[in-house]
Amino acid sequence: MSLRWKLARLRAMEPHEILHRARNAARDRFFPPAWETWSPEEAARRWEIEGNLETVKHRLLRLTHPVRPCPSLTPTLVEGEAFLRGEWKLFGREVRIEDPPNWRANPFDGREWPDAPSKEMDYRNSERAGGAKYVWELGRLTFLETLATCYALTGDSRYVEVYERILKDFCERNPLGRGIHHTSGIEQAVRNITILFSLSTLLHAQAEIPQDVVCSALALCAQQALHCWTHLSVGSSGNNHLVAELAGTVVAGAAMPFLPELATAAERAWSRLQTAVPAQFHSDGVPAEQAFRYLPFVWELTLAAWQAGSLDKRPWTAEAKEILVKSLTFARCFRLPNGELPPVGDEDDGRIFFPAEGLSRLDLAGNALAVLLEAPRLSLDAHALATLLSGEEGLKPTAVEDGTYQFPDGGYTLWRRGAWLALWDHGPLGFGRIAAHGHADANMLVLYHGTSPVLADPGTYEYHGDVQARDRFRSTAWHGTVCFGARDQSENLGPFLWGAKAEVSAAAGGYEVRWHTGERHWRRVEFQSDQIQVEDLIAGADATVVFPLGPDIEASLDGPRATLALRKSGVVAVVEADGIEEWRIEPMEFSPRFSWKVLSQRLVGKVKGHSVTLVIRLAEP
């Protein structure tokens, strides 16, 4: 990591966070707890886990309900059958998986991370094995849930045999503090959840797993939970990582209450969750990270903790429940027909339960959360997680009517009419002082027809593997707003670090963005039955109005008019401008999901003066 980045990151921390990190660093170097140096086998022996297995089994059986056959589990069966053949999908791409896997190798190209102490490894190094994200996804062990579910549905012993080999090999080759899989607490936390919930499913299905394998896995979970608890992502890092670390601690503590240190950590982690979960949302239910597609992942973490806490009758606060209900309302409003949310801000395809391709993560997690909150579901299908955790399918969904919906605290205005969905982003940059997952997209306009983006948010693409692409995809110039040259609204100090931030404020019926470099852009958007009217007031040099287009959109130009058409369907919108010299079409890229990018275009109009009026006339293709 560069010295510049380290200094910038340090400046973003509050004193208590600096103290927390310094204290941990000193303890890890001079006074590490004994359990951090044990192998999983040694930890299992020292903690006498074998002698407490009946307690663990009793607790895990209460963690879930037996798996129930349902149509939404078809993708899980498909994934399980493929996994037995050594085939797996990583971020939607087919890869070959050895039996057991090479835990240090990037599944796409085979490049490996070193077998070295975790604290000596820089997982942010984009030149090492294509970035950590790809190998981390392997180490989350989400396919354990798939294998356990497939055994519960089919009784085929091959699923248990592969499960056993994978779990045993991971524990042996990845002890705490060794290798890439212990460089980040969120990875340890997710792994705790996948291991313990999949063991619960196998116990319900009466599968036989050797005791030594189970004991080592439980010991590793306990070690990971204690490490998460003592290395929490506090302060400027207290986003979804903190929720994961707390949830992973609560789940491990629920399974092994006979370990005093872990039980205490789990009880305290539960208390912290009561404030950490509400902090992930604005008061109107909008995700505070300004990263829509992280929402299902936060829900899954919350659900895992909810189930674990219920074993000891630990209640959620009324505040936490209320904000979770509001988050369901937000999701219901912004949900596209395919069960996705528009890709505003970052997303990394995070998934825990039933991870197979082909399921809407939003519906899967949202329906389960709705059951526990006694709220309407998001969709009619995707019951699998709801029935696993509660045994019930819950209330039927309620339709979202056409109209305009305001989310003033989160900073979004939503408009729906028939197949059309438009959103206007006038919210803050992101969560906390570093806004790690936010994009510089204030005053952005996004327009969908059905599931097809017309005026698009470009998505995320990459985290660590391509630093230049990371900068492009979260830059102002790649979002549907006003740009000033190639500058960004906020100061980009690194792939997950913003410095001086743009300020957004309501003004004269619209919203003004004050750039960190001094420029200003005021925008007002009015939604009518068949058109969208946009007014822009601009103060700054080299101003352009930019509209990234969806990958299936073709644009044709006629002076100040741009006609937008879906390739297979026809014209969907005509953009007419007053105050633009002329439109031009430039190449760019669109990321439909993490690690994917396709060629697309953007519509760019050079501003003549200081004001622009745009009319976007809508047509049904």
Sequence and secondary structure as in RCSB ss.txt:
>XXXX:A:sequence
MSLRWKLARLRAMEPHEILHRARNAARDRFFPPAWETWSPEEAARRWEIEGNLETVKHRLLRLTHPVRPCPSLTP
TLVEGEAFLRGEWKLFGREVRIEDPPNWRANPFDGREWPDAPSKEMDYRNSERAGGAKYVWELGRLTFLETLATC
YALTGDSRYVEVYERILKDFCERNPLGRGIHHTSGIEQAVRNITILFSLSTLLHAQAEIPQDVVCSALALCAQQA
LHCWTHLSVGSSGNNHLVAELAGTVVAGAAMPFLPELATAAERAWSRLQTAVPAQFHSDGVPAEQAFRYLPFVWE
LTLAAWQAGSLDKRPWTAEAKEILVKSLTFARCFRLPNGELPPVGDEDDGRIFFPAEGLSRLDLAGNALAVLLEA
PRLSLDAHALATLLSGEEGLKPTAVEDGTYQFPDGGYTLWRRGAWLALWDHGPLGFGRIAAHGHADANMLVLYHG
TSPVLADPGTYEYHGDVQARDRFRSTAWHGTVCFGARDQSENLGPFLWGAKAEVSAAAGGYEVRWHTGERHWRRV
EFQSDQIQVEDLIAGADATVVFPLGPDIEASLDGPRATLALRKSGVVAVVEADGIEEWRIEPMEFSPRFSWKVLS
QRLVGKVKGHSVTLVIRLAEP
>XXXX:A:secstr
  HHHHHHHHHTS HHHHHHHHHHHHHHHHS  GGGGS HHHHHHHTT GGGHHHHHHHHHHHS      GGGHH
HHHHHHHHHTTEEEETTEEEE  SS  TTB TTT  B  SSBGGG  TT TTSTT HHHHHHHHTTTHHHHHHHH
HHHH  HHHHHHHHHHHHHHHHH  TTBSGGGS HHHHHHHHHHHHHHHHHHHHTT    HHHHHHHHHHHHHHH
HHHHHT   GGG SHHHHHHHHHHHHHHHH TT HHHHHHHHHHHHHHHHHTGGGB TTS BTTS GGGHHHHHH
HHHHHHHHHHTTT    HHHHHHHHHHHHHHHHH  TTS     S       SS  TTS HHHHHHHHHHHHHT 
B S SS  HHHHHHHS   B      SEEEEETTTTEEEEEETTEEEEEE   SSSTTT TT  S TTEEEEEET
TEEEE       SSS HHHHHHHTSGGGSSSEEETT  SS EEETTEE S  EEEEETTEEEEE TTS EEEEEE
EE SSEEEEEEEEESSSEEEEEEB TTEEEEEETTEEEEEETTTEEEEEEEEESEEEEEEEEEEE SSTT  EEE
EEEEEEESSSEEEEEEEE   
